[in-house]
């Protein structure tokens, strides 16, 4: 079996130079990449650069190598087409089926998954014309990644920045691995919590846990690659932002509850993957707690934190909303998991065994997904991405 064939479309925005990193990641991971820049893109990065990095000749015209009918063949033979950056002009052309160069012709002939990574100024992204074009492309099955928030050209800052090329690559890798042309979570809003909450004792100390947030981030990345609008509520992870995901940063369990309750009303799915502290100190010391010679420390009195999973599971004001919980257990894993599923009232519960060197901080996981309908879906030891795919498979089948 040959290398997967990828067409990398590059349109004329300042972020075109970042596509070189995406191209490098695609080629080094074993993909055969053909670059199709627009004429405007060549003002930012020359054809020689694209040709040298891809190992293929580069052209913007349908007339070059016309005996091979490139404007048809390139799209027909592709396993994936990704356009990064995708300017407002490119999104408009793609939405309206215009075909005035090699890239736009390729988009019309492609029958494989198509990914757009937009990059433009905030006002252009938010303009109703652009938003309608994005909606049209998504309705037809294209995956349009929301741009990131950050520094744009000049002094401007806002939503419109090209997501990190490493994260765009992760989206492409997941789309290729699934091998389907229609993302199954398009039009769905999912909320995912990730990481571990920290409950402050004083200005320098806190009660926390070992959660790295990697499983929650895998869930967020995978949902974005399947077309969902994703809100990721992250607690103390320090991980890079996934492409196409809205990030809300929190620290404590109370802050996490506030963020979840704010994001949940229009969500189709809420996945509580964060490790939420069950307790917090009753009192917070405004100054550092100091040790005193010859004296034992004062006892730390703990109070309960809110049970976020049980609270949102009991709220069924949005018909059809699914709630997915996580149970980290150290013994009697399945028995404790089944009891927790009944107690919390969620639709699915991912149960896994944790420990000092197990699951937390690891790139792998092993779990059983319990359903309120009595189903049990074991997920063998493997990448956390595989568990994320299984969770979304189960969710998608229940959303209908």
Secondary structure, 3 states (H helix, E strand, C coil): CCCCEEEEEECCCHHHHHHHHHHHHHHHCCCEEEEEECCCHHHCCCHHHHHHHHCCCCCCCCCCCHHHCHHHHHHHHCCEEEEEEECHHHHHHHHHCCCCCHHHHHHHHCCCEEEEEECCCHHHHHCHHHHHHHHHHHHCCCEEECCEEEECCCCCEEEEECCCHHHHHHHHHHHHHHCCCCCCCCCCEEEEEEEECCEEEECCEEECCCCCCHHHHHHHHHHHHCCCEEEEEEECCCCCCCCCEEEEEECCHHHHHHHHHHHHCCCCEEEECCECCCEEECCCCCCCCCCCCCCCCCCCCEEECCCHHHHHHHCCCCCCCEEEEEEEECCCHHHHHHHHHHHHCCCEEEEEECECCECCCCCEEEEEEEECCCCEEEEEEEEHHHHHHHHHHHHHHHHC
